[in-house]
Amino acid sequence: MKTHWHIAPPPPPEAEEALRRFPPILRQVLYQRGFRTYDDARAFLEARPPEGTQDPFTIRDMDATVDRLAAAVQRGEPIAVYGDYDVDGVTATALLTQALRRLGATVRPYIPNRFDEGYGLNFGALDTLHAEGVQVVVTVDCGIRSVAEAEHARDLGLDLIVSDHHIPGEELPPALAVVNPKRSDDTYPEKYLAGVGLAYKIAQALYLRLRPQEAETVRDALDLVALGSVADLAPLQGENRTLVREGLHRLRSPRRQGLFSLIQVSGLKPERLTATHIGFMLGPRLNAAGRLESALAALELLLTDDYMEAGRLAMQLDAQNRERQRQTREVQEKAEELAIRDGEVPLLLFAAHPDFNPGVVGLAASRLVERYYRPAMVGQRGEEFTRASCRSIPEFHITRALEACGHLLEHYGGHAAAAGFTVRNDHLPALLECLHAQAEAALGGLDLRPTLRADAEVRLRDLNAQVLADFRWLEPTGYGNPRPRFVARGVKVLSSRTVGREGQHLKLILEDGGTRHEAIAFRQGEWAEKMPPAVDILFTYEWNEYNGQRRPQLNIKDLRPSE
């Protein structure tokens, strides 16, 4: 697919002067990140906590939450921590369960089964927990739109606390407390904590109330915050940046037996761990359990102290991840057949089938978005309902589109770029008509191609190991704080060859200004047979570690023949 390249303009003279104490390339990157003063840039590089985020009690309903949980701890009342089956939900469940247990509480973690119960709070689970004697239910990473379920909990006599980071609906659930910084009446400055970040704030508040002398020990849980926040694509800015950076530091010397085992089976070196490794290696393995069977194996891995059990569970998740990859490929291929007829790519892609595994439909939707640059919805069609996962592009806010068609839906929720919904099959034709109308209104007439953004145009001769050392201060990079990208033009191609299974990747040696650079271009092996003598490249600059050697490398995201 052809792409747009957007190269940011160089900093103006006043910005160059304000940021002059930073090296030239880092200076450009900082300016493109929005920093105009030395002090602001320095605070970002040091990942200092933003002003107003130190006191968790400034989050709305945190006082009521801590009052009720503290009373339950002191009275010995059973508490259920009710989570979700993705990495964010599992890490949040593990974090709050462990914090409450260390405070002496009787805690029952509960994660619904994706296949039997679906996402979020459900009536049957609340009935089960009530029958078991649970008196307080606190949700993590779910519940903000569960109005009817909250009413049911109240009717049962359960005290329900909802903590969730998803966008609230028009009506908040009638719970004892609703902890969500996205509430319109919440003044807490950080609006984009992940579910696990919010669970961390609750644990922090509990310790400040019950054991203030041990409050710093809560920071031991930042390894879980880093995992869940990165895997859930929480923007790595503001407070998330502070929490994830410290969490990564703890992951590089893992004390949690389950995470040590997971890092080992993933073939990673703990001391080299980055947010990228969470996103592409650790997160998918933790997610695999809930996508294929039950997320309980992932939860047990995070809670166990037994190294034999941790090793067994880590290997189980690794095997499930390989099976998840296979199923995702199958669902993607079938979804393409269903969504694209006669070679015509519609503005919105939809595919549903009875045989689709609901645990991988979101991944298949992501692959369709990557391939066709269209919002995509992939679902499992049951006898009465279709449950679908949605992924989108920046030009189309998927949850707002679902809101516009909400009268046809049983349940829905999500973010700008990802969402999910449940619809009765007899309402499905009307829903598709409504969603296609939304897509036509937002996307009709647009030139829909992905835009690749670069921080600056550079000469390869200006790149070296010192530049990579400077870039370490930008970590963690990822969603909301991408790894710096650059454009270089007129680069000579000294050699190119395909690598990987079926030759899908490209390995190159490039020359510019008398300096040579190794480069890799993933999923661009087709260029090997038509490689021009000189190219323009859009790339990131990184370390390549292979066979015990560590060398700088260009990671080419896109290339074009030089004009």
MIKOL-621648 format. One line per 10 residues: number of its first residue (from 1); for each residue x, y, z of C-alpha. Coordinates in nm, 2 decimals, padded with zeros to 4 digits. Layout:
<pts>
NUM) X/Y/Z  ...
</pts>
This chain:
<pts>
1) 00.00/00.00/00.00  00.13/00.34/-00.09  00.19/00.57/00.21  00.20/00.94/00.28  00.53/01.06/00.43  00.50/01.36/00.66  00.84/01.50/00.76  00.82/01.75/01.04  00.98/02.09/00.98  01.30/02.18/01.16
11) 01.28/02.37/01.48  01.27/02.75/01.44  01.57/02.95/01.57  01.41/03.03/01.91  01.35/02.66/01.97  01.71/02.58/01.87  01.83/02.83/02.12  01.60/02.71/02.40  01.70/02.35/02.35  02.07/02.41/02.26
21) 02.20/02.20/02.55  02.07/01.88/02.39  02.25/01.71/02.09  02.12/01.82/01.75  01.92/01.52/01.65  01.77/01.47/02.00  01.69/01.85/01.99  01.48/01.80/01.68  01.30/01.50/01.83  01.22/01.69/02.15
31) 01.08/01.98/01.95  00.86/01.75/01.75  00.73/01.60/02.08  00.61/01.95/02.17  00.88/02.07/02.41  00.97/02.43/02.38  01.18/02.49/02.69  01.48/02.32/02.84  01.31/02.26/03.18  01.00/02.09/03.02
41) 01.22/01.87/02.80  01.44/01.77/03.09  01.13/01.68/03.30  01.01/01.46/03.01  01.35/01.29/02.96  01.37/01.22/03.33  01.01/01.09/03.33  00.92/01.30/03.63  00.56/01.25/03.76  00.33/01.52/03.64
51) 00.20/01.78/03.88  -00.12/01.67/04.06  -00.07/01.30/04.03  00.10/01.22/04.36  -00.22/01.20/04.57  -00.45/00.91/04.46  -00.73/01.05/04.68  -00.78/01.33/04.43  -00.94/01.08/04.20  -01.32/01.10/04.23
61) -01.47/00.84/04.46  -01.13/00.71/04.58  -01.22/00.80/04.94  -01.54/00.60/04.93  -01.35/00.31/04.77  -01.08/00.30/05.03  -01.34/00.34/05.32  -01.53/00.04/05.20  -01.23/-00.18/05.12  -01.06/-00.09/05.45
71) -01.37/-00.18/05.64  -01.39/-00.51/05.46  -01.02/-00.58/05.55  -01.08/-00.50/05.92  -01.40/-00.70/05.94  -01.28/-01.00/05.75  -01.55/-00.96/05.48  -01.48/-01.15/05.16  -01.38/-00.93/04.87  -01.39/-01.02/04.50
81) -01.16/-00.85/04.25  -01.35/-00.88/03.92  -01.12/-00.83/03.61  -01.10/-00.89/03.24  -00.93/-01.16/03.03  -00.68/-00.93/02.85  -00.33/-00.83/02.98  -00.46/-00.51/03.13  -00.74/-00.69/03.31  -00.52/-00.98/03.43
91) -00.24/-00.76/03.56  -00.49/-00.53/03.73  -00.66/-00.83/03.90  -00.33/-00.97/04.01  -00.21/-00.64/04.14  -00.52/-00.55/04.35  -00.56/-00.91/04.47  -00.20/-00.92/04.59  -00.22/-00.58/04.76  -00.54/-00.67/04.95
101) -00.40/-01.00/05.06  -00.09/-00.84/05.20  -00.32/-00.61/05.39  -00.48/-00.92/05.55  -00.80/-00.93/05.33  -00.99/-01.24/05.22  -00.98/-01.20/04.84  -01.13/-01.40/04.56  -01.00/-01.30/04.21  -01.26/-01.35/03.94
111) -01.20/-01.33/03.56  -01.50/-01.41/03.34  -01.45/-01.67/03.07  -01.46/-01.50/02.73  -01.65/-01.79/02.57  -01.91/-01.86/02.84  -01.96/-01.52/02.99  -01.83/-01.26/02.75  -01.67/-00.93/02.85  -01.73/-00.75/03.18
121) -01.97/-00.78/03.47  -02.25/-01.04/03.42  -02.55/-01.15/03.62  -02.45/-01.51/03.66  -02.10/-01.42/03.80  -02.26/-01.18/04.05  -02.50/-01.45/04.16  -02.21/-01.70/04.20  -02.00/-01.45/04.41  -02.30/-01.37/04.63
131) -02.37/-01.74/04.69  -02.00/-01.78/04.79  -02.04/-01.52/05.06  -01.86/-01.23/04.89  -01.98/-00.90/05.03  -01.77/-00.65/04.83  -01.70/-00.67/04.45  -01.44/-00.43/04.30  -01.40/-00.43/03.93  -01.08/-00.36/03.75
141) -01.07/-00.27/03.37  -01.45/-00.32/03.33  -01.79/-00.22/03.46  -01.82/00.15/03.35  -02.12/00.07/03.12  -02.27/-00.21/03.34  -02.57/-00.02/03.46  -02.82/-00.31/03.48  -02.55/-00.54/03.63  -02.48/-00.28/03.90
151) -02.85/-00.26/03.98  -02.85/-00.64/04.01  -02.55/-00.63/04.25  -02.74/-00.38/04.46  -03.05/-00.60/04.47  -02.83/-00.89/04.59  -02.69/-00.68/04.87  -02.34/-00.67/04.72  -02.14/-00.35/04.77  -02.00/-00.28/04.42
161) -01.70/-00.06/04.34  -01.64/00.00/03.97  -01.28/00.10/03.86  -01.25/00.13/03.49  -01.06/00.34/03.24  -01.30/00.30/02.94  -01.52/00.59/02.82  -01.83/00.62/03.04  -02.18/00.62/02.89  -02.44/00.88/02.96
171) -02.54/00.70/03.28  -02.29/00.58/03.54  -02.36/00.25/03.70  -02.54/00.28/04.04  -02.24/00.15/04.24  -02.11/00.24/04.58  -01.81/00.41/04.41  -01.71/00.47/04.04  -01.34/00.53/04.00  -01.27/00.65/03.64
181) -01.07/00.96/03.56  -01.26/00.99/03.24  -01.58/01.09/03.43  -01.69/01.43/03.34  -01.69/01.54/03.70  -01.33/01.41/03.78  -01.06/01.67/03.79  -00.76/01.42/03.82  -00.51/01.54/03.56  -00.42/01.20/03.41
191) -00.71/01.08/03.20  -00.53/00.79/03.02  -00.43/00.55/03.29  -00.48/00.18/03.19  -00.70/-00.04/03.41  -00.39/-00.17/03.59  -00.27/00.19/03.64  -00.60/00.27/03.81  -00.57/-00.05/04.02  -00.23/00.07/04.13
201) -00.37/00.40/04.24  -00.63/00.21/04.45  -00.36/00.00/04.61  -00.15/00.31/04.67  -00.45/00.48/04.85  -00.52/00.17/05.06  -00.17/00.16/05.19  -00.16/00.53/05.26  -00.47/00.48/05.47  -00.40/00.15/05.64
211) -00.02/00.11/05.64  00.14/00.45/05.56  00.48/00.34/05.69  00.48/00.07/05.42  00.33/00.28/05.14  00.65/00.27/04.93  00.62/-00.11/04.90  00.33/-00.06/04.66  00.59/00.04/04.40  00.69/-00.33/04.38
221) 00.38/-00.38/04.17  00.50/-00.14/03.89  00.62/-00.44/03.69  00.26/-00.53/03.65  00.16/-00.17/03.57  00.43/-00.16/03.29  00.30/-00.49/03.14  -00.07/-00.40/03.14  -00.02/-00.03/03.03  00.20/-00.11/02.73
231) 00.00/-00.42/02.62  -00.33/-00.21/02.64  -00.17/00.07/02.44  -00.20/00.33/02.71  -00.02/00.64/02.58  00.33/00.66/02.71  00.31/01.02/02.82  00.24/01.19/03.15  00.19/00.97/03.45  00.19/00.65/03.23
241) 00.55/00.74/03.12  00.66/00.77/03.49  00.50/00.44/03.59  00.61/00.24/03.29  00.97/00.36/03.31  01.00/00.24/03.67  00.81/-00.07/03.60  01.05/-00.16/03.32  01.34/-00.10/03.55  01.19/-00.36/03.79
251) 01.12/-00.61/03.50  01.49/-00.60/03.41  01.56/-00.75/03.75  01.25/-00.96/03.79  01.15/-01.06/04.14  00.82/-01.21/04.04  00.88/-01.58/03.97  00.61/-01.60/03.70  00.75/-01.31/03.50  01.10/-01.44/03.52
261) 00.98/-01.77/03.37  00.78/-01.59/03.10  01.08/-01.38/03.00  01.29/-01.69/02.98  01.05/-01.89/02.75  01.02/-01.57/02.53  01.39/-01.59/02.47  01.46/-01.25/02.61  01.73/-01.11/02.83  01.58/-00.94/03.13
271) 01.85/-00.67/03.14  01.77/-00.56/02.78  01.39/-00.55/02.82  01.20/-00.26/02.65  00.84/-00.16/02.61  00.86/-00.31/02.26  00.93/-00.65/02.41  00.62/-00.62/02.62  00.41/-00.53/02.32  00.53/-00.80/02.09
281) 00.67/-01.08/02.31  00.53/-01.09/02.67  00.19/-00.93/02.62  00.08/-01.17/02.34  00.18/-01.47/02.56  -00.02/-01.34/02.86  -00.31/-01.27/02.63  -00.31/-01.61/02.46  -00.46/-01.79/02.76  -00.78/-01.58/02.76
291) -00.80/-01.59/02.38  -00.81/-01.97/02.35  -00.94/-02.10/02.69  -00.94/-01.92/03.02  -00.72/-01.63/03.14  -00.68/-01.80/03.48  -00.34/-01.95/03.37  -00.21/-01.60/03.31  -00.34/-01.48/03.64  -00.19/-01.78/03.83
301) 00.15/-01.72/03.66  00.15/-01.36/03.80  00.05/-01.47/04.15  00.26/-01.79/04.20  00.58/-01.80/04.40  00.65/-02.17/04.30  00.92/-02.18/04.04  00.81/-02.52/03.91  00.45/-02.40/03.87  00.57/-02.08/03.71
311) 00.78/-02.27/03.46  00.49/-02.50/03.37  00.25/-02.21/03.32  00.50/-02.01/03.12  00.55/-02.30/02.88  00.17/-02.35/02.86  00.12/-01.98/02.76  00.40/-02.00/02.50  00.24/-02.30/02.34  -00.10/-02.13/02.35
321) 00.05/-01.83/02.18  00.17/-02.03/01.89  -00.18/-02.18/01.85  -00.32/-01.83/01.87  -00.10/-01.71/01.59  -00.22/-02.00/01.37  -00.59/-01.94/01.44  -00.54/-01.57/01.38  -00.41/-01.63/01.03  -00.70/-01.86/00.95
331) -00.96/-01.61/01.07  -00.79/-01.32/00.89  -00.79/-01.51/00.56  -01.16/-01.61/00.59  -01.26/-01.26/00.71  -01.09/-01.11/00.40  -01.30/-01.34/00.18  -01.62/-01.23/00.35  -01.55/-00.86/00.38  -01.41/-00.79/00.03
341) -01.61/-00.90/-00.27  -01.51/-00.86/-00.63  -01.19/-00.68/-00.54  -01.39/-00.38/-00.41  -01.26/-00.26/-00.07  -01.55/-00.09/00.12  -01.50/00.20/00.36  -01.58/-00.03/00.65  -01.48/-00.40/00.66  -01.72/-00.64/00.84
351) -01.70/-01.02/00.86  -01.87/-01.26/01.10  -01.89/-01.64/01.09  -02.00/-01.91/01.33  -01.66/-02.08/01.33  -01.46/-01.78/01.42  -01.29/-01.80/01.76  -01.41/-01.50/01.95  -01.07/-01.49/02.12  -00.88/-01.39/01.80
361) -01.13/-01.18/01.61  -00.98/-00.86/01.74  -00.64/-00.96/01.62  -00.78/-01.05/01.28  -00.95/-00.71/01.27  -00.61/-00.54/01.34  -00.45/-00.73/01.05  -00.73/-00.61/00.82  -00.67/-00.25/00.93  -00.30/-00.29/00.87
371) -00.35/-00.44/00.52  -00.63/-00.22/00.39  -00.63/00.09/00.60  -01.00/00.07/00.67  -01.19/00.03/01.00  -01.26/-00.34/01.05  -01.50/-00.54/01.25  -01.47/-00.92/01.29  -01.71/-01.13/01.49  -01.83/-01.47/01.59
381) -02.19/-01.53/01.49  -02.39/-01.74/01.73  -02.75/-01.86/01.71  -02.90/-01.54/01.86  -02.61/-01.29/01.89  -02.31/-01.17/01.70  -02.02/-01.06/01.92  -01.75/-00.85/01.73  -01.43/-00.68/01.80  -01.35/-00.35/01.61
391) -01.02/-00.18/01.52  -01.00/00.15/01.34  -00.79/00.42/01.18  -00.73/00.78/01.31  -00.99/00.92/01.07  -01.27/00.72/01.23  -01.36/00.71/01.60  -01.50/00.37/01.63  -01.67/00.40/01.97  -01.85/00.72/01.86
401) -01.97/00.53/01.55  -02.11/00.26/01.78  -02.28/00.52/02.00  -02.46/00.66/01.69  -02.59/00.31/01.63  -02.63/00.22/02.00  -03.01/00.17/01.98  -02.94/-00.14/01.77  -02.68/-00.29/02.01  -02.71/-00.50/02.33
411) -02.37/-00.40/02.46  -02.08/-00.19/02.33  -01.78/00.00/02.46  -01.42/00.09/02.39  -01.18/00.37/02.27  -01.12/00.57/01.96  -00.92/00.30/01.79  -01.06/-00.02/01.94  -01.40/-00.14/02.06  -01.64/-00.43/02.09
421) -02.01/-00.49/02.06  -02.29/-00.75/02.09  -02.59/-00.73/01.85  -02.89/-00.95/01.80  -02.87/-01.13/01.47  -03.20/-00.99/01.35  -03.07/-00.64/01.41  -02.74/-00.70/01.23  -02.85/-00.58/00.88  -02.98/-00.25/01.02
431) -02.66/-00.21/01.23  -02.44/-00.26/00.92  -02.65/-00.01/00.73  -02.61/00.24/01.02  -02.23/00.18/01.05  -02.17/00.21/00.68  -02.36/00.54/00.68  -02.13/00.66/00.96  -01.82/00.55/00.76  -01.95/00.72/00.45
441) -02.00/01.05/00.64  -01.66/01.04/00.80  -01.45/00.88/00.53  -01.62/00.94/00.20  -01.40/01.13/-00.04  -01.08/01.10/00.17  -00.76/00.96/00.03  -00.73/00.67/00.27  -00.37/00.58/00.30  -00.16/00.54/00.61
451) 00.06/00.84/00.70  00.41/00.77/00.82  00.55/01.06/01.02  00.92/01.14/01.05  01.08/01.36/01.31  01.35/01.49/01.07  01.54/01.44/00.74  01.89/01.34/00.82  02.22/01.22/00.66  02.32/00.87/00.76
461) 02.67/00.99/00.83  02.53/01.18/01.13  02.41/00.86/01.29  02.63/00.67/01.53  02.63/00.49/01.87  02.62/00.81/02.06  02.29/00.90/01.90  02.15/00.57/02.02  02.28/00.64/02.37  02.10/00.98/02.36
471) 01.78/00.81/02.25  01.77/00.59/02.56  01.64/00.90/02.74  01.33/00.89/02.52  01.23/00.54/02.66  00.98/00.40/02.71  00.87/00.45/02.35  00.55/00.31/02.20  00.20/00.43/02.17  00.17/00.80/02.23
481) 00.55/00.84/02.23  00.68/00.66/01.92  01.04/00.57/01.86  01.20/00.85/01.65  01.17/00.81/01.28  01.38/00.97/01.01  01.40/01.01/00.63  01.73/00.99/00.44  01.73/01.05/00.06  01.96/00.93/-00.22
491) 02.11/00.64/-00.02  02.31/00.40/-00.23  02.22/00.03/-00.21  02.54/-00.17/-00.19  02.37/-00.50/-00.14  02.03/-00.65/-00.07  01.90/-01.00/00.00  01.59/-01.17/00.13  01.59/-01.33/00.48  01.34/-01.51/00.69
501) 01.10/-01.79/00.61  00.98/-01.76/00.25  01.21/-01.46/00.20  00.96/-01.21/00.33  01.21/-00.97/00.49  01.50/-00.77/00.33  01.85/-00.73/00.46  02.06/-00.44/00.31  02.39/-00.26/00.33  02.35/00.11/00.25
511) 02.60/00.39/00.19  02.56/00.76/00.24  02.83/01.02/00.26  03.11/00.76/00.28  02.95/00.57/00.57  02.80/00.23/00.55  02.50/00.11/00.75  02.33/-00.23/00.79  01.95/-00.22/00.75  01.65/-00.45/00.79
521) 01.32/-00.41/00.61  01.05/-00.64/00.76  00.78/-00.77/00.53  00.94/-00.59/00.23  01.12/-00.88/00.06  00.94/-00.82/-00.27  01.19/-00.53/-00.33  01.48/-00.78/-00.37  01.40/-00.84/-00.74  01.34/-00.47/-00.83
531) 01.59/-00.29/-00.60  01.70/00.04/-00.76  02.06/00.16/-00.72  01.96/00.44/-00.48  01.66/00.48/-00.25  01.48/00.72/-00.02  01.41/00.55/00.32  01.19/00.62/00.62  01.34/00.44/00.92  01.41/00.41/01.29
541) 01.76/00.37/01.43  01.82/00.10/01.68  02.06/-00.16/01.82  02.06/-00.51/01.66  02.16/-00.79/01.89  02.24/-01.12/01.73  02.47/-01.40/01.83  02.61/-01.20/02.11  02.70/-00.91/01.89  02.54/-00.56/01.92
551) 02.55/-00.32/01.62  02.36/-00.01/01.51  02.10/-00.09/01.25  01.84/00.10/01.04  01.49/-00.05/01.06  01.33/00.06/00.74  00.96/00.12/00.76  00.92/00.23/00.40  01.14/00.28/00.09  01.11/00.44/-00.25
561) 01.33/00.47/-00.55  01.53/00.80/-00.53  01.42/01.05/-00.79
</pts>
